[in-house]
């Protein structure tokens, strides 16, 4: 039996309140929902009691509650996001060695990209849709940062990233800087998207180098997104296409229930 209670003065557990009687399969589902709410959406345990009025076997009803909470959480995080507030930076002697690999597949499956044919496609609300080579990207102003990547699974690591500020790239392609979303498609079938305020943040970078060298394959060669203001899964790797739009592009994990904004 799993029990969640909330007293009228706060969200601390009490006895004798609403109870959920769950079968093993339902307990598994509830555990999944807890992870969505507590880890991915950043909501309190008390918010989970909203599900006590739902039939746990009614997936549609549960999803409606979850997506409503997630959309609300996105709006709140968007309101709180500081477009110029910088994430903490670190000294070189604080860099994590070795820096961990993370992806939705084992490291042996990292995509191999032919650099000679690589082109970064651009689409959507932009004036110049010509594809970009890495040489053109490196010709743009570069910046470097030593920042912490924080994974939703509970670990973090400090690394040094260098590349083109995304703001500068968007300006060069004549992007509509008032559009709502910037989306990313990757060579490993991954995809993600961010809000325009985050795209224009001074630390948001299209990273070409890691620790002063060309970005290694496991860390996103030849181009990855570095977002020190968001959780690790928002940092798309092996980027092959960027789009600017007012239509919500979703994301690989976001479409499976992860909170979309996922700011730190």
LORO-272333 format. One line per field, with one value per residue: x, z, y of N, C-alpha, C in turn. Coordinates in steps of 0.001 Angstrom, whole numbers, plus 524288, in hexadecimal, padded with zeros to 5 digits. Layout:
n.x (X:...) .
n.z (Z:...) .
n.y (Y:...) .
ca.x (X:...) .
ca.z (Z:...) .
ca.y (Y:...) .
c.x (X:...) .
c.z (Z:...) .
c.y (Y:...) .
//
This chain:
n.x (8034A:80215:8031C:7FF37:7FE65:7F959:7F982:7F086:7F656:7FFA1:80920:80C77:80CF1:801F3:7F9EF:7EEBE:7EA31:7E776:7E917:7F060:7EDF4:7F58E:7F86B:8033E:80654:801F4:8075C:8111D:80EF7:80C50:815BC:81B58:815D5:817EF:8229F:82237:81D09:82297:82D63:82E4C:826DF:827D7:820A6:819D0:81845:80E5C:80890:806D1:7FE4D:7F5E0:7F3D6:7EE26:7E3B1:7E29A:7E06E:7E996:7EAE6:7E78B:7ED62:7ECBE:7E7AB:7EEC7:7F779:7F3A6:7F33E:7FDF0:8029F:7FDD9:801FA:80C8F:80C9D:809AE:81237:81A21:8172B:81853:8232E:826E4:823B7:82A0B:83402:8405C:844D1:84EBE:85429:85EE3:86371:86ADC:878AF:8851F:89241:89D9A:8A277:89A6A:8951D:88E7A:89415:89490:88BDF:87E93:877D7:86B64:85F41:85403:85690:86076:86E69:873B7:86D4D:86DEA:86C17:872E1:877F8:879B8:8829C:88566:87C7E:87590:86B4F:864B6:857C6:84E32:841FE:83490:83030:837EC:840C8:84917:84AF5:8531E:85B63:86508:872C7:87C9D:88586:881C4:87C12:88413:888BF:882E7:88141:88678:88461:8880D:8857D:88568:87DA7:87364:86D55:86124:85AEE:84E66:84DAB:852DE:85DA1:868FD:87256:87DF9:8822F:889FF:8861C:885E9:88233:878D0:8713C:863CD:85CD5:8626B:86369:858D3:85675:85CC9:85806:84F23:84687:8398A:838E5:83103:82B1A:8255B:82A66:8364E:83AD5:8416E:84775:84D6E:8587D:857B6:84D68:848FB:841A5:83E4D:839BD:839BB:835E4:8353E:83998:840F5:84750:84C00:851CD:85DA9:864EE:86201:865F5:86AA7:871D6:87E84:887E6:88E29:89433:89C61:89E8D:89A7A:88D43:88AF0:88632:87F49:87B54:87571:878AE:87705:87388:86D39:86322:864F4:8601A:86092:858D6:850D8:84BB0:8532E:84F28:84B0B:8533C:85615:85CD9:865CD:86186:85A30:852F1:84C28:8410C:83801:82C86:81EB3:818FB:8174C:821D8:823F2:82AD7:83432:83474:82D7D:82406:8218E:81EAD:8258C:82833:826E0:82BD5:833AB:83B2A:84611) .
n.z (80000:7FCCA:801CC:801CB:807E6:80BD9:813F8:817A8:8196A:81448:80CEA:81223:815BD:81B77:82387:820BC:8183A:80A4D:80324:7FA9E:7F539:7EFD7:7E5B1:7E224:7D799:7D6A3:7DE49:7D9CC:7D180:7D6F9:7DBB6:7D309:7D086:7D95A:7D7E3:7CF13:7D310:7DC34:7D9A1:7CF51:7CD59:7D5DC:7DDCF:7EA39:7F3B8:7F784:7EEFD:7E9C3:7EE70:7E92A:7E1F2:7E700:7E560:7DBFF:7D3A8:7D405:7CC1A:7C39E:7B9F8:7B31E:7B928:7C169:7BBBD:7B83A:7C177:7C423:7BB72:7BC1C:7C59B:7C2B7:7BAA5:7C052:7C70A:7BFBC:7BC98:7C5F4:7C7D5:7BF0E:7C121:7C9AD:7C5D6:7C41C:7BA8C:7B990:7C1EF:7C6A7:7C661:7CFED:7CEF7:7CDEE:7D28A:7CB44:7D053:7D4F6:7CE31:7CA25:7C99F:7C52B:7BBE3:7BC52:7B374:7AD7F:7A895:7A12B:79E46:79DC0:79EB5:79681:78E23:78A79:780A3:77452:76D8B:7612B:75ED4:755D4:74FE0:75657:75987:75F55:7601A:75E5A:761BB:76131:767B9:7633F:75C6F:75606:750A9:74DEC:74EC8:758D3:759E6:76229:761CB:75F64:7687B:76FE3:76CEC:77114:77C53:78827:794AB:7A1A2:7AC5F:7B967:7BF17:7C687:7C357:7C5D0:7C866:7C6D5:7CBBE:7D4F3:7D5F7:7D413:7CC95:7C9CE:7BF11:7B43E:7AA3B:79D2B:7930F:789D1:78DE7:78EEB:78D44:7869F:77DB1:77AD8:77882:76FB5:7683B:766A7:76D39:7726B:77D82:78445:783C1:78914:78AF9:78A12:78328:78303:77B65:77AF5:7779D:77C1E:77CC3:784B7:789E0:78D7A:793FE:796EB:79DF0:798C2:79F23:7A512:79CE8:79A1B:7A29C:7A8AF:7AAF3:7A549:79C1D:78FB5:78FA4:78B65:78EB7:798EC:7A4EF:7A060:7970E:78AB9:78AD6:79093:78B72:792DA:798A9:79255:787FD:77B19:77F45:789EA:792DF:79D30:7A92F:7B435:7BAA8:7BAFC:7BCF5:7BA81:7B237:7AB22:7A580:799FD:79188:786B2:77EBF:77361:76EB3:76FED:773D6:7737D:7791E:77B64:77E23:786AD:78837:78E15:793ED:79580:79FA7:7A48D:79F83:7A3E6:7ADC2:7B406:7BA56:7B29B:7B2E1:7BAF5:7C0F3:7C8EF) .
n.y (7FB55:808B4:81560:82287:82E7D:83AE2:845B8:8502F:8591A:85937:851EC:84924:83BAE:8354E:82D23:8251C:829AE:82B5E:81F99:81756:80B7E:80285:7F998:7F109:7F38E:7FD4E:802A6:8031B:809BD:812B8:814FA:81800:8210F:8270F:828F8:82F2B:83808:83B31:83B07:83E65:84647:84C6E:84DF5:84DF0:8438A:8442D:84754:83E39:839E3:83D76:83621:82ECF:82EC5:82A47:81F69:815D3:80EFB:813E1:81894:8213D:828E6:82A5B:82DCE:83767:83D2B:83D1E:8422C:84BEA:84F77:84FAC:85734:85FFD:86099:862A9:86CCE:87260:8711B:87639:8807D:8828F:881DB:88795:88F60:893A2:89038:8899A:87C63:87532:875A2:86ECF:86BA4:8671F:85EE3:859CB:853B0:8483B:83BD8:82EF6:83500:831B7:82910:82A6A:8264B:821C0:81810:80DE3:810C0:80C39:80D70:81771:82103:820F1:82B0E:83065:83957:83ECD:83F9D:84455:84CD7:85764:858AF:862AC:86807:86CCF:8784F:87FB1:88826:88538:8797B:87336:86812:86535:863B6:85DB1:863B9:86DB6:86F7E:86FC6:878E2:8809B:88934:88400:87DC4:879B0:8711E:86C63:86433:85E07:8522E:84D27:841B0:83BC9:83271:83333:834BB:83D06:8449A:84BAD:852E9:857E4:85FF8:86491:86D55:8727A:87D18:87B1B:88337:88A11:883C9:882AE:88D05:88E71:88822:88D5B:88B82:88B75:891B1:892C4:88A30:87E66:874B1:86D2A:862C8:85637:84C84:83FFE:837B4:82E13:82B4B:830AC:83B76:8487B:85439:861EF:86D8E:87AB2:8827B:87CE7:8798A:882DF:88539:88978:8816B:878D5:86FCF:86B65:86133:85E19:85A5F:85309:853D1:85986:85465:84EAC:84B23:83F14:832AF:82D00:83539:83B49:83DD1:84305:84C42:851E3:855B6:85E5B:860CF:866CB:86A09:86303:855DD:84A13:843A1:84A7F:84DF9:84C70:8437C:840DA:8474E:849BA:84FEC:85BFA:862EB:86D99:871D3:8741E:86C05:861B3:85942:85054:84552:83AE1:835EF:83C81:83ABE:83183:833A1:83970:84596:850F5:85B31:85AAD:86064:864E6) .
ca.x (80000:804CC:7FFB3:80107:7FAC2:7FAC7:7F618:7EE9B:7F9D2:80483:8097B:80EE1:8097E:7FF03:7F730:7E910:7E857:7E675:7ECB3:7F040:7EED5:7F7BE:7FA7E:808C1:806F0:800A9:80BA3:8153D:80D61:80C93:81B40:81CCA:81386:81AE1:8277E:820F6:81B93:82676:83280:82E30:823B0:82955:81C33:81A2D:81578:808DA:805EA:8055A:7F93A:7F1E9:7F2A5:7EB1A:7DE6B:7E2BE:7E0DF:7EEE9:7EACC:7E5CD:7F217:7EB7C:7E68B:7F3AA:7FAB8:7F190:7F50D:80394:80405:7FC27:805F9:81164:80C03:809D4:817A0:81CFE:815EA:81ABE:828D0:827CC:82333:82E54:8390F:8431D:84767:8542E:8568A:8629F:8646E:86FF0:87D35:888E2:897BA:89F53:8A3D2:89597:892C1:88DCB:8971A:892B3:88694:87B5C:874A2:865DE:85BE3:84FDB:858B8:865C2:8726F:87532:869AF:86E97:86C23:87799:8765C:87D8D:88383:885D3:87740:8722E:868F9:860B9:85333:84B68:83CBB:830BA:82FB9:83D29:8415D:84D01:84A62:8579A:85DE9:869F5:87708:87F54:88932:87EDA:87AC1:888D1:88A1E:87FD3:8837F:88641:884C8:8894C:88344:88602:878AE:871AB:868DD:85E2F:85792:84987:84E41:854FB:86336:86AAA:877DB:87FD0:88541:88B39:883AF:886FB:87F50:87627:86C7D:85F3D:85AA4:8653B:861EA:8537A:856AC:85F33:85467:84A7A:84228:835A0:83A4C:82C2C:8287F:824C7:82D84:83AB2:83AF3:84653:84745:852AC:859DF:8567D:847B3:8473C:83FC3:83CB0:83877:83A0B:83349:838B2:83C8E:84581:84AB7:84ECC:854D4:8632F:86812:86023:86A35:86B40:87725:881C2:88C7F:88DC7:8995D:8A03B:89F50:895BA:88969:88B5B:88158:87B81:87938:871EB:87B09:87A91:8710C:8695C:86105:8668A:85C58:8617E:85425:84CD9:84D5A:8568B:84CA6:849E1:85815:85615:861F3:86604:85D76:85A7E:84F08:849F5:83C64:835B0:826F4:81AD1:8164B:81A21:82472:8246E:8300D:8345F:832B1:828FA:81F53:8208B:81CF3:8292A:826AC:8294C:82F57:837FF:83F31:848A9) .
ca.z (80000:7FCAF:8041C:801A0:80ABC:80C3D:817AB:81565:81A6D:8116A:809F4:81537:81632:82033:82339:8207B:813B4:80591:80250:7F59A:7F5A0:7EAC0:7E438:7E09A:7D2AB:7D78A:7E149:7D608:7CE9F:7DA84:7DC4F:7CE5C:7D0FF:7DD54:7D58E:7CBB0:7D60F:7E009:7D74F:7CA43:7CD7C:7DA3F:7E126:7EF5F:7F48B:7F84C:7E9F4:7E80D:7F08E:7E549:7DEFF:7EA1E:7E346:7D6D4:7D335:7D255:7C762:7BF68:7B84C:7B0D8:7BD4C:7C423:7B84F:7B82B:7C63F:7C3CE:7B79D:7BE3A:7C96B:7BFFA:7B7EF:7C455:7C8CC:7BB9A:7BCCC:7CA9E:7C702:7BB36:7C3C3:7CD5F:7C33B:7C362:7B57B:7B9F1:7C6A3:7C4F9:7C975:7D276:7CC10:7D148:7D109:7C829:7D3AD:7D6E8:7C9F9:7CB64:7C662:7BFD5:7BB72:7BB16:7AEBA:7AE77:7A3FB:7A1AB:79BFB:79FBB:79C0E:791A5:789FA:7890A:77AE9:77198:769E7:75D23:75F33:7509A:74DBA:75A65:758E5:7632B:75D6A:76110:75F8D:76460:76792:7628F:75756:752EC:75194:74BD8:752AA:75AF1:75ADC:7670A:760DF:75FF0:76DFD:772B1:76B64:77451:7818B:78B8D:79A43:7A49E:7B19A:7BCB4:7C1D8:7C86C:7C0EB:7C9E8:7C60A:7C98C:7CEAF:7DA10:7D60E:7D15A:7CB30:7C7FD:7BA4B:7B168:7A515:799FF:78E30:78818:790C1:78B99:78BDD:78213:77928:77954:77605:76A90:7647B:7665A:76FDA:77528:78302:78756:78347:78E2A:78BC4:786CD:7835A:78174:779B5:77BB9:77465:77EEE:77D16:78917:7887C:7920F:792C2:79B41:79D34:7966E:7A33C:7A63D:79850:799F5:7A76D:7A738:7AB89:7A1CC:7984E:78C19:79108:78787:79157:79E5E:7A774:79CD9:7926F:787BD:78DCE:78FA0:789DA:79706:79AFC:78EC3:78308:77AE3:78162:78DEF:795A4:7A2AC:7AC0A:7B9D5:7BD8B:7BAA0:7BE1F:7B692:7AD9B:7A76A:7A2BD:7957E:78F47:78129:77C3D:76DAB:76CC3:7739D:771BC:776A6:777EB:77F75:77EF6:78A93:7859B:7917D:794EE:79626:7A4ED:7A5E0:79D76:7A736:7B2E3:7B6B6:7BA29:7AE04:7B402:7BDBC:7C288:7CDE8) .
ca.y (80000:80DAA:81948:827E0:831C0:8405D:84863:85507:85D74:85890:84D11:84504:83725:83453:82826:82543:82CA2:8284F:81B52:814A3:805DB:8015D:7F48A:7F195:7F658:802C5:804EC:8043E:80E59:81726:81647:81AF4:8263A:829DE:82AD7:83394:83CA6:83CDB:83BD2:840FB:84AF3:84FAE:84F05:84BA7:83EAA:8456D:847A9:83900:83879:83ECD:8316B:82B21:82E8B:827D6:819C2:814EB:80BCA:81743:81B47:82649:82CA1:82B76:830FF:83CB6:83FBD:83DD7:84629:850F6:85101:850D6:85C31:86405:860F5:8655F:87260:874A4:87167:87A50:88586:88348:88184:88C7B:88F2C:8954F:88E0F:885A5:877B0:87551:873B3:86C2C:86BE0:862A9:85A6D:85772:8509E:842B5:83828:82FE1:8370C:82D1E:8289C:8296D:82640:81DDD:8134F:80D03:813D5:8098E:80EF4:81CF2:82152:82291:82F27:831A1:83EF4:84126:84098:8468A:851FB:858BA:85ACC:866DB:8687F:86F98:87DFF:881E8:88AA4:8826B:873E2:87065:864AF:8670C:8600C:85EC0:867FB:87295:87027:87147:87E3A:88427:88A0E:87F6E:87EA5:8750B:87124:867BE:8641A:858E9:84F91:84A76:83DBD:83ACA:82D95:8345C:835D3:841BB:844AC:850C5:85277:85CB3:85FD9:86935:86D5D:87734:87E7C:87A2E:8884B:88C10:880A4:88417:89226:88DE7:885C2:890A4:888E2:88E92:8913B:892FA:88520:87BD2:86FF7:86B85:85D14:853B7:84711:83DDC:8332E:8293C:82B28:833E4:840A4:84B75:859A4:86595:87296:87E90:88528:879A6:879A0:887D6:885D3:88A1D:87CA6:874AF:86F4E:86705:85F9A:85B6D:85851:85161:853FA:85BC3:85125:84D8C:84829:8396C:83017:82BE1:839FD:83E03:83F6D:8477C:850F4:850D6:85A2F:85EA2:86404:8664D:86BAD:85EF5:8508D:847CE:84156:84EB0:84F3A:848F0:8423E:83F3C:84A70:84A1F:853A0:85FBD:8657B:871C5:871A3:8752F:8670D:85E9A:854D7:84BD3:84355:83536:834A4:83FC3:8382F:82CFB:83563:83CEA:84B16:85351:85F99:85824:8641D:86402) .
c.x (8036D:80119:80237:7FCDE:7FCD7:7F73A:7F4A3:7F249:7FEF5:8049D:80CA7:80B16:806CC:7FC4B:7F15F:7E6E9:7E7B5:7EAA8:7EC00:7F186:7F094:7F97B:80038:80987:805C9:804E8:81024:813F8:80DDC:81235:81D21:81AA9:81660:81FE9:82671:82020:82000:82BAF:83241:82B21:824FB:824D2:81CCB:81720:80FAB:805DC:80411:8000E:7F4CF:7F046:7EF18:7E57D:7DE25:7E2DC:7E642:7EF31:7E91E:7EA62:7F101:7EA9A:7EB7F:7F71A:7F8C7:7F369:7FADE:80507:80240:80023:80AF7:81111:80C33:80F6C:81B05:81C16:81892:820A0:82A34:82781:827EE:833AD:83B6E:84659:84D14:856E5:859F3:862C0:869F0:8742F:8815B:88E6A:8994F:8A089:89F10:892E2:892B1:890CD:89642:88D26:88304:87897:86EF9:862C6:8579A:85178:85E35:869CD:8742A:871CF:869FA:86EF9:8716B:875F7:87AD2:87E3D:8838A:88085:87394:87058:864DD:85C35:85066:84616:8394A:830F7:83533:83D8B:844FD:84CCC:84ED9:859F8:86349:86DE1:87974:8833A:88681:87D71:87F8D:88A90:88709:88296:88287:8865A:885D7:88706:884AF:8814A:8773E:86CF4:86634:85A49:852B9:849D4:850FC:85ACC:86454:8707E:8792E:88341:88638:88945:884E9:883EF:87CBC:87187:867C2:85CC0:85D36:863D0:85C75:8534F:858E5:85B7F:84F5C:845B8:83E6E:8368E:8359A:82906:8289E:828DC:83235:83B2F:84009:84551:84CD5:85388:8588F:850A6:8458F:8451E:83DFD:83B74:838CE:836FB:83737:83BE1:8416C:84957:84E14:8520B:85AA9:8668A:8664E:863AD:86967:870E9:879B7:88664:88B38:89345:89D9A:8A152:89A1B:89227:889DF:8860A:87D90:878E0:8763D:87416:87714:87867:86CFC:8678D:862EA:86332:85D5C:85CD7:84FD7:84F29:8501C:853D5:84B13:84EA7:858D2:85B8F:8615A:861E8:85E58:8568E:84D09:84553:83A72:82FEB:823A8:81790:8198F:81C9A:824E0:82A0E:82FC9:83255:82DDE:823DE:81E01:81F45:820B1:82735:829A9:82D34:83446:83C83:8416D:847C7) .
c.z (80000:7FE84:803A5:80427:80B0A:81030:81594:81627:81775:80EA4:80CE6:815D1:81B77:81F91:822B9:81BFB:80F0A:804C2:7FCD7:7F68E:7F046:7EA3A:7E286:7DB8A:7D34E:7DAA7:7DDA8:7D307:7D211:7DB5D:7D7AD:7CEA1:7D506:7DB01:7D1FD:7CEDF:7D978:7DD8B:7D278:7CA78:7D211:7DDD0:7E658:7EFAF:7F53C:7F337:7E81D:7EA2C:7ECE6:7E225:7E1FB:7E83F:7DDFB:7D74F:7D0F6:7CD82:7C2A9:7BDA6:7B61E:7B50D:7C03A:7C0D0:7B819:7BCEE:7C5E1:7BFFE:7B962:7C22F:7C6AB:7BD2D:7BBCC:7C633:7C4C3:7BBE6:7C16E:7C9DD:7C308:7BDA2:7C731:7CABD:7C287:7BE73:7B593:7BEBF:7C524:7C8AC:7CBB5:7CED8:7CFF2:7CF3C:7CE35:7CB93:7D61F:7D2D3:7CB79:7C78D:7C86F:7BFE2:7B9AD:7B5CE:7B04C:7A960:7A4ED:79F40:79E2C:79C6E:796ED:78D09:78895:7831A:778CB:76D44:7662F:75CF6:759DC:74E4C:751AE:758E0:75D26:76050:760DE:75E87:7632F:76396:76794:75D09:753C7:75449:74F37:7501D:75424:75B5D:7602B:7666E:76177:765A4:7711B:77152:76E7A:7798D:78518:7914A:79CF7:7AA16:7B459:7C045:7C341:7C549:7C522:7C755:7C95A:7CCE3:7D3F1:7DA4F:7D33A:7D047:7C8EA:7C335:7B7D6:7ABD1:7A238:794EC:78D32:78BB1:78D29:789ED:786DF:77D32:7773F:776B3:77084:76692:76406:768D4:7723B:77B02:7869B:786C5:7888B:78F19:78812:7877C:78137:77FF3:7798A:7787C:776FD:77FD4:781BF:786FA:78D79:79053:797A9:799F1:79B2D:79A8F:7A4B9:7A1AD:79838:79EDE:7A61B:7A7CD:7A801:79D02:794B7:78C95:78CA6:78A00:796F3:7A097:7A3A8:797F8:78FA7:78AD4:78CA5:78E29:78E5E:79956:7971F:789A1:77E96:77D87:7856E:79054:79B4A:7A56D:7B1E3:7BD25:7BD77:7BBE9:7B965:7B1B1:7A995:7A411:79E2B:79330:78985:77DF8:77657:76B7A:77136:770F9:77596:7753F:77C7B:78098:7828C:7880D:788F7:7925E:795F9:79B85:7A67A:7A412:7A072:7ACD5:7B5DA:7B639:7B5CA:7AF6A:7B6C5:7BEF2:7C7E3:7D18E) .
c.y (804DC:811DF:81EA1:82B3E:83747:842F3:84DB7:8599E:85D16:8536B:84903:8407C:836FB:82F1E:82906:82855:828F5:82434:81921:80EEB:803FB:7FBB9:7F54D:7F49F:7FC22:8057D:8066A:80932:8132F:818D6:8197E:82086:82988:82C1F:82F77:83893:83EAE:83E25:83F34:8460F:84E66:850FF:84C4C:84697:83FB0:845B9:8425D:83764:839F8:83A08:82DB2:82AC4:82C02:821F0:81894:81173:80EFC:81AA0:820AD:82A62:82E29:82EF8:8369B:83FC3:840F3:8422C:84B87:852FC:852A9:85610:860B7:864DB:863C2:86B39:874FD:87535:8759A:87FB5:886A9:88391:886F4:88C55:890C5:8931B:8896B:880FF:87804:87332:871D6:86CEA:866DD:85DED:857D1:85413:84AD8:83F48:83297:83213:83294:82D7C:827DC:829EF:82244:818AE:81296:80FE2:81153:80B3B:814BB:81D66:82316:82659:83063:83788:84193:8427B:84333:84C07:852B3:85B54:85EC1:86777:86BB9:87576:88084:88421:88790:87C9E:870AF:86CF1:866C0:8628B:86150:86332:86D3F:8739C:871FB:876D0:88245:88508:88556:88120:8796E:8758B:86C0C:867AD:85E7F:856F6:84C4C:846BD:83CE2:835D8:82E62:83573:83AED:84173:849FF:84FF6:857C3:85C36:864EF:868CF:8729A:87868:87DDF:87F4B:88A60:888FD:8821F:88972:891BB:88B82:888EC:88E1D:88CE0:88DD9:891DD:88DF1:88254:87792:86F9E:865A1:85AEB:84E0E:844F7:838F0:82E08:82890:82E39:8390F:8435A:85102:85CE8:86A83:87692:88177:88212:879A1:87E8A:888CA:88607:88541:87833:87467:86AA0:86544:85C84:858AF:856D2:8510F:855AB:858AD:8504A:849F5:84250:83712:82F33:830BA:83D5A:83FD1:83F2B:84C6B:84F65:855F5:859FF:862B5:86383:867EC:8678F:85999:84E18:845D9:8456F:85006:84B82:84850:840B6:8422E:84ABC:84E08:85704:86265:86994:87206:87381:87054:8639B:859D0:84FF4:84A48:83D85:8339E:837C7:83D3B:83334:82E8E:838D1:84289:84DE2:85794:85DB0:85BCC:862C6:868A5) .
//
